[in-house]
Amino acid sequence: MVKISASVGQGGVNKKADVLTIQKALNQIPPNKGGPVPKLKEDSLVGPKTIGAIIKFQKANSGLAHDGRVDVNGPTLACINKLLKSKPNFSDENLYGPGGPSANDIKQDAFGDCYFVATLGAVAQQNPTMIRNAIHYDPITQQFRVRLYDLKGQAKFIWVTQAELEDNVKRHGGSYVDNTGKYERTWPAVIETAYAKMFDTNPADGLGEGYQKIINGGWPSDAMMAITGNAGTKVAYIYYLKLGTVGSVALLGARISTALSQRKSVTLWSVPEKDSRSYWQKLTGAPIPQDGLVDNHVYTVLSIARAGTDWNVTLRNPWGTNMGVGEGKDTASATMVVSLQSLVATGGLESFQVSQ
């Protein structure tokens, strides 16, 4: 608790120790709550900047007189103490769960940015340190600095405010916060908000423009670039005459298995299944074979394992569930195991995206 022995500011007693106490206290207040920008020089001297900072704080918080003075038992000091005591909803204390960043922290809701949040999950799954290193929290301003990369691979450091994060929650972004009401495992919201802000030409008026640019679909390679600084490699199925279908699928599975064993991040891009029905099947109304995956969607690849001549791919849907897919294989679980041979046979596999 901030305590002073006498008044500080305009017309105050202004003992040096008290002035220094108030200067330090004001410098800990976030700018959006009335903290000084730039921060005050903590020199124990009352001047126009210190008095101006007190007035700015008083104007930013309702019910306070704009007199430029902090009294010993006055409302301005009480307000300072209240703000310093209160914790922000988003901080470094609730970024991650006990095990650190995880693919299971992703919950895509209203935004069509599966390409981005599924890639976030893939990076968290294989390289959680990269997620941790991308986020820095400043307890003084209560803002997050997020490192992302533009399409040329140039690092961009984006500051994200508490208000912008609350806006992400209200928009039903890619974390679980808007679903549970609990401020925990918040890192997906922090990075997703920064990603939107990177594309917004005027963040001062809100991030609506930025969200419109990212929430209607995108390329897995762009997401990999934005998060890791490298677009990675697109790995698609190729039919080799000498290997045949089984051998070609086996080769693809081996490539993905090797990538995962090397701790590379991998996503899978699904597309609508091709119509492989025979003439008779079409005539009799037989359905087009389905793979159980959402069409035109990006999944986090968790693992891949041999299954005889086939490979079983374990995927995590960034929706946080596989209900509502509409292909007859719905499950409440976020994860689903699919046959690589089946994905190739139905045509539902567009490609994998593998990080460098």
BAPATI-665580 format. One record per residue (C-alpha): residue in three letters; x, z, y. Coordinates in steps of 0.02 Angstrom, whole numbers, padded with zeros to 5 digits, always signed. Last residue first. Example, Ala and Ser with C-alpha at 12.3 -4.5 7.8 and 13.67 -1.06 7.14 Angstrom:
! BAPATI-665580
SER+00684+00357-00053
ALA+00615+00390-00225
***
This chain:
! BAPATI-665580
GLN+00577-02042-01290
SER+00392-02009-01309
VAL+00287-02101-01438
GLN+00124-02189-01400
PHE+00027-02239-01557
SER-00074-02399-01564
GLU-00243-02486-01564
LEU-00307-02407-01723
GLY-00492-02435-01760
GLY-00462-02601-01848
THR-00562-02543-01998
ALA-00419-02578-02120
VAL-00285-02508-02005
LEU-00376-02345-01974
SER-00421-02334-02159
GLN-00239-02356-02210
LEU-00190-02219-02087
SER-00316-02103-02168
VAL-00392-01978-02048
VAL-00381-01789-02034
MET-00482-01714-01892
THR-00449-01575-01770
ALA-00562-01510-01632
SER-00674-01429-01762
ALA-00861-01445-01744
THR-00861-01592-01862
ASP-00942-01763-01850
LYS-00910-01892-01986
GLY-01062-02004-01972
GLU-00993-02115-01835
GLY-01089-02041-01688
VAL-00946-01953-01602
GLY-01061-01813-01546
MET-00961-01674-01626
ASN-00773-01691-01645
THR-00732-01538-01541
GLY-00608-01479-01408
TRP-00642-01638-01309
PRO-00454-01669-01317
ASN-00482-01724-01499
ARG-00339-01662-01606
LEU-00273-01777-01740
THR-00202-01747-01914
VAL-00143-01912-01989
ASN-00148-01932-02178
TRP-00027-02065-02239
ASP-00057-02184-02384
THR+00044-02236-02537
GLY+00017-02065-02613
ALA-00042-01954-02471
ARG+00108-01933-02358
ALA+00088-01819-02208
ILE+00064-01841-02021
SER+00054-01705-01891
LEU-00024-01650-01727
VAL-00060-01819-01649
THR-00154-01790-01486
TYR-00299-01911-01469
VAL-00340-02051-01347
HIS-00511-02133-01341
ASN-00578-02310-01336
ASP-00692-02275-01485
VAL-00718-02095-01537
LEU-00650-02074-01713
GLY-00747-02066-01876
ASP-00663-02219-01952
GLN-00817-02330-01962
PRO-00860-02474-02079
ILE-00985-02594-01995
PRO-01157-02555-02063
ALA-01240-02658-02201
GLY-01384-02761-02130
THR-01418-02867-02285
LEU-01359-03027-02202
LYS-01207-02942-02130
GLN-01160-02876-02301
TRP-01189-03048-02378
TYR-01076-03133-02251
SER-00942-03005-02284
ARG-00915-02860-02166
SER-00750-02836-02075
ASP-00826-02814-01902
LYS-00682-02735-01807
GLU-00685-02550-01766
PRO-00693-02503-01584
VAL-00528-02436-01515
SER-00423-02280-01546
TRP-00263-02235-01453
LEU-00153-02109-01543
THR-00035-01988-01456
VAL+00141-01932-01501
SER+00267-01812-01425
LYS+00441-01818-01500
ARG+00504-01665-01591
GLN+00623-01768-01701
SER+00513-01729-01851
LEU+00368-01800-01752
ALA+00459-01965-01723
THR+00512-01977-01905
SER+00332-01953-01963
ILE+00273-02085-01841
ARG+00399-02211-01905
ALA+00361-02166-02086
GLY+00176-02195-02057
LEU+00210-02368-01986
LEU+00318-02411-02136
ALA+00185-02351-02258
VAL+00055-02457-02169
SER+00166-02610-02188
GLY+00197-02569-02371
VAL+00012-02553-02410
THR-00033-02710-02312
GLY+00101-02821-02389
LEU+00285-02779-02382
LYS+00356-02955-02388
LEU+00221-03022-02273
TYR+00248-02887-02142
TYR+00090-02836-02049
ILE+00126-02742-01889
TYR+00033-02585-01840
ALA+00071-02525-01665
VAL+00204-02412-01591
LYS+00205-02408-01400
THR+00366-02326-01343
GLY+00396-02195-01210
ALA+00334-02208-01032
ASN+00475-02098-00969
GLY+00470-01962-00836
THR+00393-01836-00956
ILE+00221-01799-00883
ALA+00185-01949-00773
MET+00274-02071-00890
MET+00178-02010-01042
ALA+00016-02026-00943
ASP+00060-02203-00890
SER+00102-02250-01071
PRO-00065-02181-01132
TRP-00153-02303-01014
GLY-00300-02255-00906
GLY-00481-02203-00905
ASN-00610-02163-00772
ILE-00546-01993-00720
ILE-00380-02037-00638
LYS-00417-02136-00480
GLN-00582-02051-00444
TYR-00493-01884-00457
GLY-00370-01933-00321
GLU-00506-01989-00202
GLY-00606-01830-00227
LEU-00454-01721-00196
GLY-00514-01633-00039
ASP-00507-01680+00145
ALA-00331-01613+00170
PRO-00275-01703+00012
ASN-00269-01868+00110
THR-00191-02010+00010
ASP-00242-01938-00159
PHE-00148-02006-00309
MET-00025-01861-00328
LYS-00169-01741-00296
ALA-00255-01799-00455
TYR-00099-01765-00558
ALA-00075-01597-00472
THR-00252-01548-00521
GLU-00219-01601-00701
ILE-00058-01498-00703
VAL-00139-01337-00640
ALA-00299-01360-00742
PRO-00197-01385-00901
TRP-00095-01228-00860
THR-00245-01111-00854
ARG-00227-01030-01024
GLU-00332-00885-00956
TYR-00449-00865-00809
LYS-00607-00829-00907
GLY-00771-00915-00864
THR-00774-00980-01043
ASN-00817-01162-01016
ASP-00751-01188-00839
VAL-00589-01100-00886
TYR-00563-01201-01046
SER-00448-01326-00960
GLY-00467-01514-00934
GLY-00583-01522-00785
HIS-00762-01467-00761
ARG-00779-01518-00576
LYS-00805-01336-00529
VAL-00645-01290-00622
ASN-00547-01424-00530
ASP-00615-01360-00364
GLU-00556-01186-00409
LEU-00384-01262-00433
GLU-00390-01346-00264
ALA-00440-01183-00181
GLN-00297-01090-00266
THR-00174-01218-00197
VAL-00071-01350-00286
TRP+00100-01405-00222
ILE+00163-01569-00291
PHE+00344-01606-00333
LYS+00367-01790-00376
ALA+00505-01851-00492
GLN+00535-02039-00491
GLY+00494-02125-00655
LYS+00437-02286-00574
LEU+00254-02250-00614
ASP+00269-02083-00525
TYR+00333-01925-00609
LEU+00265-01748-00613
ARG+00338-01581-00563
VAL+00209-01451-00516
ARG+00230-01321-00379
PHE+00096-01189-00393
GLN+00025-01091-00247
GLN-00004-00906-00223
THR+00088-00919-00056
ILE+00195-00766-00092
PRO+00178-00770-00281
ASP+00255-00945-00289
TYR+00223-01015-00462
HIS+00331-01152-00539
ILE+00263-01276-00666
ALA+00354-01423-00747
ASN+00481-01312-00835
ARG+00344-01227-00935
ILE+00270-01393-00990
MET+00441-01459-01041
THR+00473-01299-01137
PRO+00316-01333-01240
ASN+00400-01486-01320
GLN+00307-01541-01476
GLN+00133-01470-01459
ALA+00137-01449-01270
VAL+00192-01631-01254
ALA+00052-01689-01368
GLY-00076-01583-01276
LEU-00026-01653-01108
THR-00039-01825-01187
ALA-00216-01786-01241
VAL-00248-01727-01061
PHE-00187-01890-00985
TYR-00262-02026-01097
CYS-00419-01919-01114
ASP-00447-01939-00927
GLY-00632-01979-00930
PHE-00672-01820-00834
ALA-00826-01713-00866
ASP-00760-01609-01011
GLN-00587-01617-01087
LYS-00537-01449-01161
ILE-00348-01431-01186
ASP-00276-01259-01230
ASN-00269-01305-01415
ALA-00125-01424-01378
SER-00023-01268-01343
PRO+00072-01189-01199
GLY+00145-01018-01244
GLY+00108-00917-01400
PRO+00025-00771-01311
GLY-00084-00890-01209
TYR-00019-00977-01055
LEU-00045-00988-00867
ASN-00125-00817-00850
GLU+00017-00713-00778
ASP+00095-00857-00681
SER-00056-00851-00566
PHE-00231-00921-00548
ASN-00377-00808-00505
PRO-00275-00727-00367
LYS-00238-00541-00377
SER-00305-00419-00248
LYS-00191-00280-00185
LEU-00106-00384-00051
LEU-00275-00446+00010
LYS-00349-00272+00019
ASN-00195-00201+00104
ILE-00200-00333+00240
CYS-00387-00303+00264
ALA-00360-00116+00284
LEU-00222-00150+00411
THR-00341-00260+00511
PRO-00484-00134+00494
GLY-00389+00005+00584
ASN-00315+00165+00516
VAL-00139+00141+00585
ASP-00185+00001+00706
VAL-00130-00180+00690
ARG-00139-00274+00855
GLY-00165-00455+00905
ASP-00336-00421+00982
HIS-00440-00544+00881
ALA-00559-00410+00818
LEU-00587-00419+00631
GLY-00754-00447+00546
SER-00709-00610+00462
ASN-00534-00646+00402
ALA-00446-00803+00463
LYS-00461-00752+00646
GLN-00376-00585+00612
PHE-00233-00668+00519
LYS-00205-00793+00659
ILE-00208-00649+00785
ILE-00076-00554+00685
ALA+00031-00711+00671
GLY+00018-00740+00859
ILE+00076-00562+00890
THR+00226-00592+00777
LYS+00263-00761+00854
PRO+00241-00703+01034
GLY+00364-00559+01011
VAL+00376-00392+00924
LEU+00549-00361+00851
SER+00581-00285+00679
ASP+00682-00442+00631
GLU+00583-00511+00483
LYS+00574-00688+00547
LEU+00394-00736+00520
LYS+00345-00864+00390
PRO+00308-01041+00445
VAL+00161-01037+00433
PRO+00095-00859+00446
GLY-00030-00787+00321
GLY-00214-00806+00364
LYS-00294-00810+00192
ASN-00261-00997+00166
PRO-00081-00965+00219
PRO-00056-00840+00077
ILE-00017-00662+00135
GLN+00157-00602+00085
ASN+00233-00648+00253
LEU+00100-00539+00337
ALA+00163-00387+00240
LYS+00345-00418+00284
GLN+00305-00435+00469
ILE+00193-00281+00461
THR+00330-00173+00383
LEU+00461-00239+00504
VAL+00350-00191+00651
ASP+00325-00018+00579
ALA+00513+00012+00558
LYS+00545-00052+00735
LYS+00415+00060+00816
ASN+00290-00051+00904
VAL+00184+00072+01003
GLY+00052-00063+01020
GLY-00009-00160+01171
GLN-00011-00324+01073
GLY+00070-00290+00905
VAL+00098-00136+00798
SER+00010+00032+00805
ALA+00095+00190+00741
SER+00158+00271+00581
ILE+00133+00120+00469
LYS+00079+00107+00287
VAL+00062-00045+00174
MET+00000+00000+00000
***
